[in-house]
Structure formats: structure tokens, C-alpha cells
Amino acid sequence: MMMLLLGSKYYWGVYTPLLFFRKDEKMEITKREILVAIIIFILLICFGFLIHTAIQQKLDDQNQIYDQALKIDKVSDFEYGLKTSIGHAFIFGTLKAVDTVSLPDIPGEYIRIEKTKERYTQHTYTSTDSKGHTTVHTYWSWDTVDRDLFHSNEVSFMEHIFPYDKFNISTEHYLDTLYESPHVRYIYYVTDTEYVGTIFTKLSDGTISDNTNFYEGQTIEQVNESLHKRGLTIILFWIGWLIITGLLIYGFFYLENRYLY
């Protein structure tokens, strides 16, 4: 395979070198350079396997945390876990707003409201053709000029109250667009006051981890499956590593390795 990658030709044990361009001069790939390149290739592949093993160990350790995590769907079990600092757990329950937010512009109450102000703005740019003629182009677009966020101070999960920022709640949805004028508008995204879903967190010191992700509408089994690390990371590593290996070997041939002559 190495010989194929290097473009070398062997006929009944006879080596026929290809011509490469080294800077502006034609050169021949020597037998010694081929042998050194093979050694470089073997060393890099061996080093790649060491990195592969380290990555796989890290993935296995993380997956082991998910496999050993408790699965909780009862308030009593959740309370026990908080009191005993039981560690990592998947918890299925209802997330609710304790105090809601609202705006006079839109109906309803929510956990979170994002209000974005956009202005219809004229832009210009110039282009130059092959003959040096300059043309001015004009276009219009809605540009964000301001953004306001409003959210609850506290939320309830499994009948326990937590600060809002204990959770990452990515359940917002588009609500409405209101026009102040033909050139100014406000876009509203909101998060409703109640959701059912799963969290993966660490129960310690009577509370949950900071920035715990809330997976709306998903069961414990679904979240556990989605968090497990698969072989894609290893595949991507080897693709990148083989590209780097190929570039290094090409760079070796490109250099003038006179010490090998």
C-alpha cells in the first residue's frame, strides 16, 4: 500500500523511480528515501494507535458513568438522592416555572422571552470587473440592533425549587413578529411554563449540577442512548491522522535529503 501511495513501480523486484518536482528541479526518489518513508509511516501509525487507545479509554470511562448512573422517575427517589449525594443520575420529571415572565406586547406567561429588535437597513458594496469598471450594488436586509432576554428567577423540577440558571432549557419556539414601522420590527421567541423530560446530572450537596441540560419530551432511555459515545470519534481521528501522515511523508520527499544519497 505504501508503494501505491508513493507512486512507485516494482516489476519483478526491479525498482523504477518516478520523477517528482523538488522546488524547480526534477529529482528521483531514491531507494533510501523509500525505506526512510516506510519507517516514518510505521512510527506514525504506531503513535496513532497509542492516541487511539487513549481516546477509546476516555470514551469508555464516560460511557461507564452513563451505564452506572441511577435512573430516577419518582419524587421520593429524587429526594433520597439529594440527601445522600448519590452521584450521577438520569431523572425523568416535570419542569415548571415558579415565577413567570410576560410582556405587554404579547399574550401569555412564560419561563423565558427573547425579544429581538431588527431594522430594515440599506447596504452598498462595490465590485470591479476584469476591465477595471467599478459597479456599486445596493441591497436591503433585516439587521439585529438589540436583543432583550427575560426569564424566571426560579423553576421547579420533581417538586423541588432551583434557580433558573441551574438548567439549560433549549425549548424556545417562535411566537410572533410585531412591526413598529415599515423599517423596524420585533421578533419574539418564548419558552412555555411547563415541560416533561429528562436530565442527566450529578446529585451532590443537596442540589444538581450547574448548567444541567434538560431534554424535553425524551425518556431516560432515549437520553442515555444519545449521550453514549460511539465509534465516530475514532473514525474521524484516523481520517485526520492518515491525512497528517500522508502530508508529512510528502513533505519528506519534497525536501532535498542529500544525507541519504
C-alpha positions in Angstrom: 0.0 0.0 0.0 2.9 2.3 0.8 4.3 1.8 -2.6 1.0 2.6 -4.2 0.7 5.8 -2.2 4.1 6.9 -3.2 3.6 6.1 -6.8 6.5 3.7 -7.0 6.5 0.8 -9.5 8.1 -2.5 -8.9 8.4 -5.1 -11.7 9.9 -8.5 -10.6 11.8 -6.8 -7.9 13.2 -4.1 -10.1 12.7 -0.6 -8.8 11.7 2.1 -11.3 11.7 5.6 -9.7 9.2 8.2 -10.6 10.1 11.8 -11.3 9.0 14.4 -8.7 9.4 18.1 -8.7 11.5 19.4 -5.8 11.2 23.1 -6.0 12.0 23.8 -9.6 14.2 20.8 -10.3 13.3 17.3 -11.4 14.5 14.7 -8.9 14.4 10.9 -8.4 13.0 9.2 -5.3 15.8 7.0 -4.1 15.6 3.6 -2.5 16.9 5.0 0.8 14.2 7.7 0.8 11.6 5.0 0.2 12.9 3.0 3.2 13.0 6.0 5.5 9.5 6.9 4.4 8.3 3.4 5.3 9.9 3.8 8.7 8.2 7.2 9.2 4.9 5.7 8.2 5.2 2.7 10.6 6.2 5.0 13.5 3.3 7.4 12.9 0.8 4.5 12.6 2.2 3.1 15.9 1.9 6.5 17.6 -1.6 6.8 16.1 -2.6 3.5 17.8 -1.4 5.0 21.2 -3.6 8.0 20.7 -6.4 5.7 19.6 -6.1 3.8 22.8 -6.2 7.0 24.9 -9.3 8.3 23.1 -11.0 4.9 23.4 -10.3 4.8 27.2 -11.7 8.2 27.7 -14.9 7.3 25.8 -15.2 4.1 27.8 -14.8 6.0 31.0 -17.5 8.4 30.0 -19.9 5.6 28.9 -19.3 3.8 32.1 -20.6 6.9 34.0 -23.8 6.7 31.9 -24.1 3.0 32.4 -23.7 3.2 36.2 -25.9 6.3 36.7 -29.1 5.7 38.6 -32.5 6.1 36.8 -35.0 8.1 38.8 -38.6 8.8 37.9 -40.1 9.2 41.4 -40.0 12.2 43.7 -39.1 10.1 46.7 -36.1 8.6 45.0 -35.1 12.1 43.8 -35.3 13.4 47.4 -33.2 10.4 48.7 -30.6 11.1 46.0 -30.3 14.8 47.0 -30.0 14.0 50.7 -27.4 11.3 50.2 -25.4 12.9 47.4 -25.9 9.8 45.4 -23.9 10.9 42.3 -24.8 10.7 38.6 -28.4 10.1 37.7 -30.9 10.2 34.9 -34.1 11.8 36.2 -37.4 12.0 34.4 -39.9 14.6 35.6 -41.8 17.8 35.1 -40.1 21.2 34.8 -42.3 24.2 35.7 -41.9 27.9 36.2 -42.2 29.1 39.8 -42.4 32.8 38.8 -43.3 33.6 35.2 -42.4 36.5 32.9 -44.7 38.4 30.5 -44.7 41.5 28.3 -47.5 43.8 27.4 -46.7 43.4 23.7 -47.6 39.7 23.6 -50.2 37.5 25.3 -49.4 34.8 27.9 -46.8 34.0 30.6 -43.6 32.1 30.0 -40.4 30.8 31.6 -38.3 32.8 29.1 -38.9 35.5 26.5 -36.4 36.7 23.9 -37.3 40.0 22.2 -35.2 40.9 19.2 -35.3 44.3 17.5 -34.5 44.4 13.8 -34.1 47.3 11.4 -34.5 47.1 7.7 -31.2 48.6 6.5 -29.8 49.6 3.2 -26.3 48.3 2.4 -24.0 49.0 -0.5 -20.8 47.3 -1.9 -18.7 47.8 -4.9 -17.3 45.2 -7.4 -14.8 45.5 -10.2 -14.9 43.6 -13.4 -11.9 42.3 -15.5 -11.8 45.6 -17.4 -11.5 47.7 -14.3 -15.0 49.0 -14.3 -16.5 49.6 -10.8 -20.2 49.0 -10.1 -22.0 50.0 -6.9 -24.6 47.4 -5.7 -27.4 48.1 -3.2 -29.4 45.6 -1.2 -31.7 45.7 1.9 -31.7 43.3 4.9 -33.2 43.0 8.3 -30.3 43.5 10.8 -30.4 42.8 14.5 -29.9 46.1 16.5 -30.9 45.0 20.0 -31.9 41.9 22.0 -33.6 41.6 25.4 -34.0 38.5 27.5 -36.5 37.9 30.3 -36.7 34.8 32.3 -38.0 33.3 35.6 -35.9 33.5 38.7 -36.8 30.0 39.9 -38.1 26.8 38.4 -39.5 23.6 39.9 -38.3 20.1 39.0 -39.5 17.0 40.7 -41.3 19.3 43.1 -38.1 20.9 44.2 -37.2 24.6 43.5 -34.0 25.5 41.8 -32.5 28.8 40.4 -33.3 29.2 36.7 -29.7 29.1 35.7 -29.3 25.6 37.1 -30.8 24.3 33.8 -30.0 24.7 30.2 -33.6 24.9 28.8 -33.4 24.8 25.0 -37.2 24.6 24.3 -37.9 28.0 23.0 -40.2 28.5 20.0 -41.2 31.3 17.7 -44.3 33.2 18.9 -44.8 36.4 16.8 -43.4 39.3 14.8 -44.7 42.8 15.5 -43.9 45.9 13.3 -43.3 49.2 14.9 -42.9 50.7 11.4 -42.1 49.5 7.9 -38.4 49.6 8.8 -38.5 48.4 12.5 -39.9 45.1 13.8 -39.7 42.9 16.9 -39.4 39.1 16.9 -40.5 37.1 19.9 -39.3 33.6 20.9 -40.7 32.1 24.1 -40.3 29.1 26.4 -43.5 27.8 27.8 -44.2 27.4 31.6 -44.2 23.6 31.8 -42.4 20.7 30.1 -41.9 17.0 30.7 -38.5 15.5 30.0 -35.2 14.1 31.4 -32.0 15.5 32.8 -28.6 13.9 33.3 -26.9 15.4 36.3 -24.9 14.8 39.5 -26.8 14.9 42.8 -24.4 16.3 45.4 -24.6 18.6 48.4 -28.4 18.7 48.2 -28.6 20.0 44.7 -28.0 19.2 41.0 -25.0 20.2 38.8 -24.8 23.7 37.3 -25.9 24.1 33.7 -27.8 20.8 33.6 -29.2 20.1 30.2 -33.0 19.5 30.1 -34.1 17.1 27.3 -37.7 18.0 26.6 -40.0 15.1 25.6 -37.3 12.4 25.9 -37.3 9.4 28.2 -34.4 8.2 30.3 -33.6 5.5 27.8 -33.6 8.0 24.9 -31.2 10.4 26.6 -28.9 7.6 27.8 -28.7 6.3 24.2 -28.0 9.8 22.7 -25.2 10.6 25.3 -23.3 7.3 24.7 -20.1 8.0 22.8 -19.9 5.8 19.6 -17.1 5.0 17.2 -17.5 8.1 15.1 -14.8 9.9 17.2 -12.3 7.2 16.5 -13.1 7.1 12.8 -12.7 10.9 12.5 -9.4 10.7 14.4 -8.0 8.1 11.9 -9.1 10.1 8.9 -7.3 13.1 10.2 -4.3 11.2 11.3 -3.8 9.4 8.0 -4.1 12.8 6.2 -1.4 14.2 8.5 0.8 11.1 7.9 0.4 11.5 4.2 1.3 15.2 4.3 4.4 14.5 6.4 5.7 11.8 4.1 5.0 14.1 1.1 7.0 16.8 2.9 9.8 14.4 3.5 10.1 13.6 -0.2 9.8 17.3 -1.1 12.9 18.1 0.9 16.4 17.6 -0.5 17.5 14.7 1.6 21.2 14.8 0.4 22.4 13.0 3.6 20.6 9.8 2.2 22.4 9.9 -1.2 
